[in-house]
Amino acid sequence: MRKPKVVIIFTGGTISMTVDPRIGAAIPSLSSEEIMSLVTNIDKYAETESITFSKLPGPHIDIPLMMDLQKLVVENLERDDVDGVIITHGTDTLEETAYLLDLTINSSKCVVVVGAMRNSSELGYDGPSNLAAAVCTAISPDSKNKGVLVVMNNEVNAASEATKSNTLSLDTFKSLEFGPLGIVDNDEVIYHRQIINRQHIPTQSIETKVDLIKCVAGMDSRFLKYSVDTGARGIVIEALGRGNVPPTMLDGIEYAIKNNVAIVMVSRCPTGRVLDTYGYEGAGRTLRNMGVILGGDLPGQKARIKLMLALTVTEDLNTLKEIIENNQYK
């Protein structure tokens, strides 16, 4: 009986870094072969094939690169000899790449995104153990039809839920609202819950002109109007609390919608969804009546990815609302 085969696509990130003595700071330097040599005994479980996509830190992975990576992942998922695909990635933008892949890939095979919080020059380098756990996850039959997964620190999280919660902790990736889907224990993945109502946006392109604006006390409409005037096709607002803004932002929101610029609202709170609970000036009910789209419990960076993809399907604000809200609201 053949061993399952996984393709591991290396993009860079801390998992590939060592400290350069000339500058005293970590930079991408390890090759895919050098990283894999540290994942001991993995050949007993799976056949692996390595592809070097890039050697970039997370902040250098931009939207066009994410789409190039998506195409490469799909190409390998379509191979009959491949059972799953793993992507190593810098943690700073890992959740955005993972969510983009989750929304655009429609495959029963497992896709895992993995990274590291400590570079290979540090004590306790976590790259090899995270990569081993990713392989164990990708080869498991129980991982089929679960969408894109984020595996780090022996926890398995859904790409739609996982977010980087801490700047240095090994267990930085968390599903803050509901917890992980499962764990990797004794080289086996064990699932405790499922994701329901997964969403797929059928597109192979992306609209990059989408801005993200964080709402703060006393904020006005300057940033909103600037975004519209400089060509934004969509704007995500990280609003206050349940989904409310200072009344001084209403003029900018109205200006955007009149110019057919989609406004998606999420909350700046780490957990909880937005809802048009309140009816005062600047509150959720006012915004919804103006045509603002509610973004559920997504953080701003993921809502931006979703809107970028949805805008390639349609620019009609009512249709965009259906895609973004995805039957979450009556």
C-alpha positions in Angstrom: 0.0 0.0 0.0 1.5 3.3 -1.1 2.2 6.1 1.4 0.2 9.3 1.0 1.9 12.0 -0.9 1.9 15.7 0.0 3.4 18.6 -1.9 5.0 21.2 0.4 5.2 24.7 -1.1 7.8 26.9 0.5 7.2 30.7 0.5 9.6 31.9 3.2 8.8 33.3 6.6 10.3 32.8 10.0 10.3 29.0 9.4 13.0 29.6 6.8 15.0 32.2 8.7 18.4 32.3 10.5 20.1 35.2 12.2 22.5 37.0 9.9 25.6 37.8 12.0 26.3 40.9 9.9 23.1 42.7 10.9 22.2 40.7 14.1 18.6 40.0 12.9 16.8 37.1 11.2 16.3 36.9 7.4 15.1 34.1 5.1 18.0 31.9 4.3 17.2 28.2 4.7 16.4 26.2 1.6 13.4 23.8 1.4 15.9 20.9 1.6 17.5 22.3 4.8 14.1 22.7 6.4 12.9 19.3 5.5 16.1 17.7 6.8 15.1 18.9 10.3 11.7 17.1 10.1 12.9 13.8 11.2 11.2 10.5 10.4 8.5 12.1 8.3 9.3 9.6 5.5 7.8 6.9 7.6 4.4 8.6 7.3 4.3 10.2 3.9 6.1 10.9 0.6 6.9 14.6 0.3 7.7 16.7 -2.7 9.1 20.2 -2.2 8.5 23.3 -4.3 10.1 26.6 -3.7 7.7 29.4 -4.5 9.6 32.2 -2.9 11.9 33.1 0.0 10.0 36.1 1.4 9.0 37.3 4.9 5.3 37.5 5.6 5.0 41.3 5.0 6.4 40.9 1.5 3.6 38.6 0.4 1.2 40.9 -1.5 -2.2 40.2 -3.1 -0.9 39.3 -6.6 1.6 36.9 -5.0 -1.3 35.3 -3.1 -3.1 34.7 -6.3 0.0 33.2 -8.0 0.3 30.9 -5.0 -3.4 30.0 -5.3 -2.9 28.9 -8.9 0.1 26.7 -7.9 -1.8 25.1 -5.1 -4.7 24.3 -7.4 -2.4 22.8 -10.0 -1.0 20.4 -7.5 -4.3 19.5 -6.0 -5.5 18.4 -9.4 -2.7 15.8 -9.6 -3.8 12.2 -9.1 -0.7 11.3 -7.2 -1.1 14.1 -4.6 -3.2 13.7 -1.5 -2.7 17.1 0.0 -0.8 20.4 -0.2 1.1 22.3 2.5 2.2 25.9 2.3 4.9 27.3 4.6 4.3 31.0 5.2 5.3 34.0 7.2 2.9 34.4 10.1 2.3 38.1 9.7 0.1 37.6 6.7 -0.6 33.9 7.0 -4.2 34.3 7.9 -4.9 36.4 4.8 -3.3 34.0 2.4 -5.0 31.1 4.1 -8.5 32.7 3.9 -8.0 33.7 0.3 -7.1 30.1 -0.5 -10.1 28.8 1.5 -12.5 31.1 -0.4 -11.2 30.2 -3.9 -10.2 26.5 -3.7 -12.9 23.9 -4.1 -11.3 20.6 -3.5 -11.9 17.7 -1.2 -8.2 17.3 -0.6 -6.6 18.9 2.4 -4.7 22.2 2.2 -2.6 23.3 5.2 -0.9 26.6 5.9 1.9 26.5 8.4 4.6 28.7 9.8 6.9 29.2 12.8 7.3 31.8 15.5 10.9 31.1 16.3 13.7 31.1 13.6 16.2 28.3 13.3 18.9 30.3 15.2 16.7 30.5 18.4 16.4 28.0 21.1 13.1 26.1 20.7 12.9 26.5 16.9 9.3 25.4 16.3 9.4 25.1 12.5 10.1 21.3 12.2 7.5 20.3 14.7 4.9 22.5 13.1 5.7 21.1 9.7 5.5 17.6 11.0 2.1 18.3 12.5 1.0 19.8 9.1 2.0 16.7 7.3 0.1 14.5 9.8 -2.9 16.6 9.2 -2.7 16.7 5.5 -2.4 12.9 5.1 -5.3 12.1 7.4 -8.6 10.9 5.7 -10.4 12.9 8.4 -9.0 16.1 7.0 -10.9 15.8 3.7 -13.6 18.4 2.8 -12.5 20.7 5.7 -11.3 23.6 3.5 -7.9 25.3 4.2 -6.5 24.6 7.7 -3.9 26.5 9.8 -1.7 24.1 11.8 0.7 25.4 14.4 1.6 24.3 18.0 -0.2 21.0 17.4 -3.5 22.8 17.0 -5.7 22.7 13.9 -7.7 25.8 13.1 -10.0 26.7 10.1 -8.6 29.4 7.8 -11.9 31.2 8.1 -11.5 31.5 11.9 -7.7 31.5 12.7 -6.1 34.8 13.5 -2.6 35.8 14.8 -3.4 36.7 18.4 0.1 37.4 19.9 3.3 38.8 18.6 5.5 36.1 20.0 3.6 33.1 21.5 4.0 29.7 19.9 0.3 29.3 20.1 -0.4 32.6 18.5 -2.9 31.3 15.9 -6.3 31.0 17.6 -9.9 30.7 16.7 -10.9 33.2 19.3 -14.7 32.6 19.2 -15.0 28.8 19.1 -11.5 27.3 19.6 -9.6 24.9 17.4 -11.2 22.3 15.1 -8.8 19.7 16.5 -5.4 18.8 17.7 -2.4 16.8 16.5 -1.5 14.2 19.2 0.9 11.3 18.9 1.3 12.0 15.1 -2.4 11.8 14.5 -5.0 14.5 13.9 -8.1 14.4 16.1 -11.1 16.6 15.3 -13.6 17.8 17.8 -15.9 19.9 15.7 -16.8 20.8 12.1 -17.1 24.0 10.1 -20.6 24.5 8.6 -21.6 26.8 5.8 -18.2 27.1 4.2 -18.2 29.6 1.4 -16.7 29.4 -2.0 -16.3 32.4 -4.3 -15.7 31.2 -7.9 -13.1 33.5 -9.2 -9.5 33.4 -10.5 -8.9 37.1 -10.2 -8.9 39.7 -7.5 -9.6 43.5 -7.1 -6.7 45.0 -5.2 -8.3 48.5 -4.8 -9.9 47.8 -1.4 -9.0 49.8 1.7 -9.3 49.0 5.4 -10.2 51.9 7.8 -10.2 51.4 11.6 -12.8 53.5 13.4 -11.8 55.5 16.5 -13.6 58.0 18.8 -14.3 61.3 17.0 -13.3 60.1 13.6 -14.5 62.0 10.6 -14.9 61.3 6.8 -11.5 62.4 5.5 -10.1 58.9 5.0 -13.3 57.6 3.5 -13.5 60.4 0.9 -9.8 60.1 0.2 -10.2 56.3 -0.5 -13.1 57.0 -2.9 -11.3 59.9 -4.7 -8.1 57.8 -5.2 -9.9 54.9 -6.9 -11.0 52.5 -4.2 -13.6 50.0 -5.4 -14.4 48.9 -1.9 -13.8 49.9 1.7 -13.9 47.8 4.9 -14.6 49.7 8.1 -13.6 48.2 11.4 -16.4 49.9 13.3 -17.0 50.3 17.0 -18.6 47.6 19.1 -21.7 46.0 17.6 -21.2 48.0 14.4 -21.5 51.7 15.0 -19.5 54.8 13.9 -19.3 58.4 15.0 -21.9 60.5 13.2 -19.1 62.5 11.6 -18.3 59.5 9.4 -21.8 59.3 7.9 -21.0 61.9 5.2 -18.1 59.9 3.9 -20.0 56.6 4.0 -22.9 58.2 2.0 -20.3 59.7 -0.4 -18.8 56.2 -1.0 -22.1 54.5 -1.6 -23.3 57.2 -4.0 -20.1 56.6 -6.0 -20.9 52.8 -6.1 -18.0 52.0 -3.7 -19.0 49.0 -1.5 -18.7 49.6 2.3 -18.4 46.4 4.4 -18.6 46.9 8.2 -17.0 44.6 10.8 -16.1 45.3 14.4 -12.8 46.3 15.8 -13.6 44.0 18.8 -11.6 40.7 18.6 -14.8 38.5 18.8 -18.5 38.8 18.1 -20.4 39.7 14.9 -21.8 43.1 13.8 -25.5 43.6 13.9 -27.9 46.5 13.3 -29.0 46.5 17.0 -28.8 50.2 17.6 -30.8 53.0 15.9 -29.2 56.3 16.9 -27.3 58.5 14.4 -24.2 56.5 13.2 -25.5 53.2 14.6 -25.9 49.9 12.8 -29.5 50.4 11.8 -28.7 53.7 10.2 -25.7 52.3 8.4 -27.6 49.3 7.1 -30.4 51.5 5.8 -27.8 53.5 3.9 -26.5 50.4 2.2 -23.6 49.3 4.3 -22.9 45.6 4.1 -22.5 43.6 7.3 -19.3 41.5 7.5 -20.3 39.1 10.3 -17.5 38.2 12.7 -14.6 38.5 10.3 -11.7 40.7 11.3 -11.0 43.6 9.0 -8.1 41.9 7.2 -10.2 38.9 6.2 -13.2 41.0 5.3 -10.9 42.9 2.9 -9.8 39.7 1.2 -13.4 38.6 0.9 -14.5 41.9 -0.6 -11.5 41.9 -3.0 -12.6 38.5 -4.4 -16.4 39.3 -4.4 -15.7 42.4 -6.5 -14.4 40.3 -9.3 -17.8 38.5 -9.4 -19.9 41.6 -9.4 -19.9 45.3 -8.7 -23.6 45.5 -8.0 -24.0 46.5 -4.4 -27.0 44.3 -3.8 -25.3 41.2 -5.2 -22.2 42.0 -3.2 -24.3 42.1 -0.1 -25.6 38.6 -0.8 -22.1 37.3 -1.3 -20.5 39.0 1.7 -23.4 38.4 4.2 -23.8 34.8 2.9 -27.3 34.3 4.5 -26.0 35.4 8.0 -28.6 38.2 8.2 -32.4 38.2 7.6 
